[in-house]
């Protein structure tokens, strides 16, 4: 699976072209047309200078592109220190439309998976263009950087970021291949146990980092599983995302019946990763993959 995923990733990104001599972070001034993840053509008279992103992963991509100074609002989920001063406009699927309109954005990035479409309809009625991004897996993460680079008038910077991501992921894969595979249970939630399927961005970067998801046969992206089945599959390593799990979760895993019988618990092979890094399919996926690689290859946690 790792080879197939990574090969597809490289094909998707392709080669990076040379930057135009005008690059200095300044957006293009000519009209822009781009197709979003709902296959909608989005036409802008110029590169937007006032942006609101309702999708945290897209917000991180905008900041990585060097366009964070164009953000005029943020969601309650955005915690980057460079934008915490900005007014909060609500959540991804429940924003305050009046607050958004009051900030006069030239573009609002919305979440394609919000199929109700109410946010997009109300913003369209207010004359505000929207750009829908999917951001479900790693392919989406790479495509979002490219699409945002075009929409913001800075495609050369997007190419640069994609090139760096590709190189970083290749290095993580190289290191992981020399360290062997680990059978991993990633705990999205502990009571009842919830994990992720192989088609999610977490499943994909875990695979690249040398981890075999013990629930790789899951038909759903975020399945709830039985503790009995976790015990039966007996992973080498258990991964807990810090920030998502309650602080008492690790203590409970060590003492609760069933959990305490797992080999990973008995051997001390429960590892923490930063939730803000690994749960967002944005330009931080390379850092997330490397963090997972280091975490799951802790000494003494092999088969």
N, C-alpha and C positions, 0 to 999 in steps of 0.2 A: 504493500500500500504506500509506503514512504516514497519509493521510487516513482510510482505513478503520479502521486500528488505533486512531488517536487518538480518533475519534468513538466507537468502541466503548468505549474507556476512560472517556470522559466519561459515556456512558449508564450504564455499570456503577456509577459512583460516585454519581451523582445529586446532589441538593441536600443541603446540610448543615443540620440543624436547630439551634435555639438550645440552648445548654447549660442544664441545670437549675441552679438557684441553689445546690444542695448541692455542685457540683463543686469539689473541692479536692484531687483525687487519691485520695480515699477510695473503696474499692470498695463496691459494693452489698452489703447484708447479706441480701437475700432469695434464695430458691432461683433457680437459673439453668438454663435449658435452651438448648442451641445445637446446630446440626447441623454436623458436620465435613465435610471434603472427601471422605470415603468414604460420605457420606449417612447417617452414624450419629448418632442423637440422643444427646447427652451431657447428663446431668443432674447438677448439682452442688448440694449443700445451701446453699451460699453462694459468693461469689466467693473463689477459692482464694488463700490467703496464702503458701503454700509451693509453688513451681513449679519444675519442671525442664524445659527445652526441649532436645530432642535434635536440633533443626533450627536451624543457625546463623542462617538468615534470620529464623526466628520469634523467636529470641533477640533479634535486633536490633530486631524489632518490639515485643517486650515492653519493652525498654529505652526505645525511642522513646515508648511509651505512658506512660512514667513509672512503670512497675511493676518496674524492675530490682531494687528492694530485696526483691521477693518471690522472686527466684531463689535457690535453695539449692544448685544444682550446675550444672555446665557440661560441654560436650564438649571434646575436645582441639582442636577447630577454632575455639572461641570466644576471641577475642583482645581484646574491648573492655576497656579499662583499668578500668572500673567493676566488672568481675566476675572479674578474673584471680585474686582471692583465694579464689574459691570452689573447692570440691573438684571434681576432674575425674572424670566417671563413664564415660569411654570415648568411643566415636564415635557417629555417627548410627544406624548399623545394627548395631553391635557393642558396645552399652553393657554395663557391669557391672550386672546387675539387682540383685545383692545390695547394691551400693553405693547404687543408687537407692532401694531399699526402706529402707535404713538412714538415709536423709535424710528420711524420712517426708513426701514431697510429697503435696499434695492434688490435683495435676494434673500429668501429664507430656505434653508436646507431642511427637508422633511424626510420622514421615515417611510420608505416604500411599503413596509409590512403593515402599516396602519391602513387596512383596507376600507375603513369607514370613509375616508377621504374628506371628512368634515373640515379638518384644519386647512387642507389645500383649497377647498371650495370657498371658505370664508376669506382666505388670503387673496384668492383670485378676485373675489368680489370687491376687495379693497384695492385692487390694482397692483398687488405685490406678486412678482414672479416667485415660483417655488421650484426647487430641484430635488427630486425624489432619489434617495439612495437606499440600497437594500441592506448592505453590511450584515450579512449572516455568516459568511465564511471568509477564508483567506483570499479567495479569488475576488470577492466583493471588496475587500480591504484594498487590494492593489488597484482595482478598477476605480474605486472612489478617489484615490489620490490622483489618478490620471484625469478623471472627469472634472474634479475640482480645479486641477491645474488649468484646464481649458476654460472652465467657467469663470475663473478669477483672472484670466489673462496672463498666467505665468506658467505655461506648459513646460518650459525648460527646467524650472525648479522642480516640477513634478517628476520629470525624467531623472533628475539628480537623486531625488529621494527614492524612487523605485530602484535605481541602480544600487544605492547603498543598502536597501532592504534585501535585494537579491543576494548581494555579496555576504551580508551578515547571516542570512538564513543558510547559505551554502556552507559557511564556516561552522555554524552550529551543527548542521547535518554531518559534516566531516568529523567533528569531534565526537558526536554521538555514535557514529558508526564504529569508532574504535573502543567505545566503552561498553558495548553490548546492549541488549534490550532488557527492559524492566516491565513487568506486568503491573499496570497501574489502575487504581480506582480513584477517579477524580470526584470529590464530594462537592456537588453543587449545593446540596442541603442534606442534613443528617437525619432528620426525623419528620416524615419518613425519608429513607435514603433516596436521593435524586442525583443523577449523573448526566453525562452528555453522550450523544451518539457520534459516530465517526464522521458525519458530514458537517459537523459544527466546526467553527474556527478553532476552538479549544482542542477538539479531537484531532484536527489536522496538525496543529503545531506540536501537540504531544507526540504524535507519530513521528514527526520530523526530529524531535528532541530525543528519540530513542525509547519512547514509551509505548507499550502495547495496551491499549484500552481494554480492560477485562470485559467491558460491555460493548465491544466493537460490533456485535451482532444486533444491537438495538435498532429497531425499526423507526423509533422516534428520535428527534434531536435532543430532547431533554426528558428522558424517561424516569419515572419513579420505579424503583426496583425493591425487591424484598431483601431484608437483612439476611434471610436464609440463603438467598442466591449469592449475595456478596460473600458470605462465609464459604459457600461451596466453591466459588471461583478463587478465593484466597489470594489476593494480590500481593506482590512483593512490596509495593509502596502505596501509601494512601496520601493523596494531595488535598490539603485544605486551603482554600483561598482566604487569606487574612482580610478582614473587612466585610466579608459576606457572611461568614460563619459567626454565631454567637461566641463570645470569649470563653464560655464554659464548655464549648463543644469538644475540645480535645480531652478535657478531663472526663467527660462522659464517655467518650470512645474508649478510654483506658479502663473504665470500670463497668460499663453496661454489659450485661450478658449478650453473647454473640459477637459484639465488637471486640471485646477483650480477648476473644479466642483467636482472632485473626493473627496470622504470622507477622504481618506488618506491624501490628500493635505490640506484639510480644518482643519484637526485635528493635523497637524504637524507630521504625521506618515510616513515621508519619511526618510529612514535610509541609511547610507553609510556603505559599507564594502570595505575592501582592495582588489582591483582587482587581485593583484599578489597572493593573498591567495585563493580567491574563483574561479578563472578561470582556475586553473591548477590542473588536477587530479593526483597529486603526493602524497608523504607522508605527505603533509600539509593538507590533507582532514579533519583530525580530528580537527585541528585548525580552518579550514574553517567552519565546522559544528557548532562548539561552537560559533564562531563569528556571524554566522547567527542566532543561537538561541538567543543570547543576544540582537541582533539588532531587530529582529522581535517581541520580547516580551517586547518592550518598554512600560512602564505604559501608560494607556489611549489609547492603539492602538488595543484593543480587538474588538470582534464583537459588 
